[in-house]
Amino acid sequence: MANWCSNMVTFEGSIEAIKQIQQLFEAMKANEEKTRQGQLPDFTDNTNGGYFFNIYWNEGDEGIFQYETKWAPNSEILRTIAERYLLNFIHDYEEMGNGIYGKASYQNAILDDVCLSDEELDLYSFDEETDTYHFEGEVYEIEYEILEILLERKLSF
C-alpha cells in the first residue's frame, strides 16, 4: 500500500486562467468520484505517475487545491498544468513516512523545488515519554513547527 503525500497548490495568474484551472480540478474531482481512480489532466504524460487523489478545496478559494499523491509530490505535473495555462504556483507537500517535506514554486517558467534532507530531519528528536519534540534546546508540541523553521531557513539561502 502506498504512503500518501499531502499536497497543497496555489495557482497565480490571470482571473480567466484561474477559472480554467478551477474547471479542470472540478472535472478531475468529479471523474475521480465516478471512477474511484486517481486523475491526471488529459494533456499530461501518464507514464510517470503523479496522479491526483482526494482533491478538495475550501469554498471560495479559487485556484487553491489540496489533494494526495502516492509516495511523492507531483510538482512536474503541476508544471505541465501551469505551462498550459500560463500560470505560476506555490506547492507545499509532505509525506513524513518517507521523510519528505518541502515547497516548490514555479515562477517565470522556472521550477524551484526545495525539500528537507535526511540530515536536516535528524536535527530534532521526539521524546516518547513526554510526547514532545526537541530542537535547538527548545521543546515543541507539534513537529510541523520545527519543519517549518527548517524549511524557511533552507529557503532563505
C-alpha positions in Angstrom: 0.0 0.0 0.0 1.3 3.4 -0.9 2.2 6.1 1.6 0.1 9.2 0.9 1.8 12.5 0.2 -0.3 15.5 1.2 -0.2 18.4 -1.3 -1.5 22.0 -1.4 -1.1 24.1 -4.5 -1.9 27.7 -5.1 -2.0 28.9 -8.7 -1.3 32.5 -9.5 -2.2 34.3 -12.7 -5.0 35.9 -14.7 -8.5 35.6 -13.5 -9.5 33.8 -16.7 -6.7 31.2 -16.3 -7.6 30.6 -12.7 -11.2 30.0 -13.7 -10.0 27.4 -16.3 -7.9 25.7 -13.6 -10.9 25.6 -11.3 -12.9 23.9 -14.0 -10.0 21.4 -14.6 -9.8 20.4 -11.0 -13.6 20.2 -10.7 -13.7 17.9 -13.6 -10.8 15.7 -12.2 -12.6 15.5 -8.8 -15.9 14.5 -10.4 -14.1 11.9 -12.6 -12.3 10.5 -9.5 -15.5 10.2 -7.6 -17.1 8.4 -10.6 -14.2 6.0 -11.4 -12.6 5.7 -7.9 -9.2 6.2 -9.6 -6.5 8.9 -9.4 -6.7 11.6 -12.1 -4.3 13.4 -14.4 -5.3 16.1 -16.9 -5.6 14.5 -20.4 -2.8 16.7 -21.7 -0.1 15.3 -19.3 2.1 12.3 -19.7 0.7 9.5 -17.6 3.7 7.2 -17.7 5.4 8.7 -14.6 2.6 8.7 -12.0 1.8 11.9 -10.2 -2.0 11.1 -10.1 -4.2 13.4 -8.1 -6.4 11.7 -5.4 -8.9 13.0 -2.9 -9.0 16.5 -4.5 -10.7 19.2 -2.5 -10.7 23.0 -1.9 -12.3 25.3 0.5 -15.5 27.2 -0.6 -14.5 30.5 -2.3 -10.8 29.6 -2.7 -10.4 29.6 -6.5 -7.0 28.3 -7.7 -6.1 26.7 -4.3 -6.3 22.9 -4.1 -5.5 20.2 -1.7 -5.0 16.6 -2.7 -3.0 13.5 -2.2 -0.4 11.6 -4.4 1.2 8.2 -3.9 4.6 8.3 -2.3 5.9 11.7 -3.5 4.7 15.1 -4.7 3.8 15.8 -8.3 5.5 19.1 -9.0 6.4 18.2 -12.6 2.7 17.5 -13.4 1.8 20.9 -11.8 4.5 22.5 -14.0 2.8 21.0 -17.1 -0.5 22.4 -16.0 1.0 25.8 -15.2 2.7 25.9 -18.6 -0.5 25.2 -20.4 -2.5 27.9 -18.6 0.4 30.4 -18.3 0.3 30.4 -14.5 2.7 30.4 -11.6 2.2 28.3 -8.5 3.4 27.5 -5.0 3.3 23.8 -4.0 3.6 22.7 -0.4 3.9 19.0 0.2 4.7 16.4 2.9 4.9 12.7 3.4 6.7 12.1 6.6 6.7 8.3 6.4 9.4 8.8 3.7 10.9 11.9 5.2 9.5 14.2 2.5 8.8 17.8 3.5 9.1 20.7 1.0 7.9 23.5 -1.1 8.1 24.0 -4.9 7.5 27.2 -6.7 7.0 27.9 -10.4 7.7 31.5 -11.3 8.6 32.9 -14.7 8.9 29.4 -16.2 11.4 28.2 -13.6 10.6 25.4 -11.2 12.4 25.7 -7.8 11.8 22.7 -5.5 13.3 22.7 -2.0 12.9 19.7 0.2 14.4 19.0 3.6 17.3 16.5 3.6 17.7 13.5 5.9 20.4 15.4 7.7 18.1 18.3 8.3 15.3 16.0 9.6 17.8 14.5 12.0 18.3 17.9 13.7 15.4 17.3 16.0 14.2 14.4 18.1 11.0 13.0 19.6 10.7 12.2 23.3 8.2 9.3 23.7 7.9 9.8 27.4 6.8 13.4 27.2 5.2 13.2 23.7 7.2 16.3 22.6 9.8 17.2 20.0 13.2 18.7 20.9 15.1 21.1 18.7 17.9 23.6 19.5 17.2 23.4 23.2 13.5 24.1 22.8 10.5 21.8 23.3 7.7 21.7 20.8 4.3 20.0 21.0 4.0 19.9 17.2 6.6 18.6 14.8 5.4 20.8 12.0 6.6 23.9 13.8 10.1 22.6 13.6 9.7 21.5 10.0 8.6 25.0 9.0 11.6 26.6 10.8 13.9 24.2 8.9 12.3 24.8 5.6 12.2 28.6 6.0 15.9 28.5 6.8 16.7 26.5 3.7 14.5 28.7 1.5 16.3 31.8 2.7 19.7 30.7 1.4 
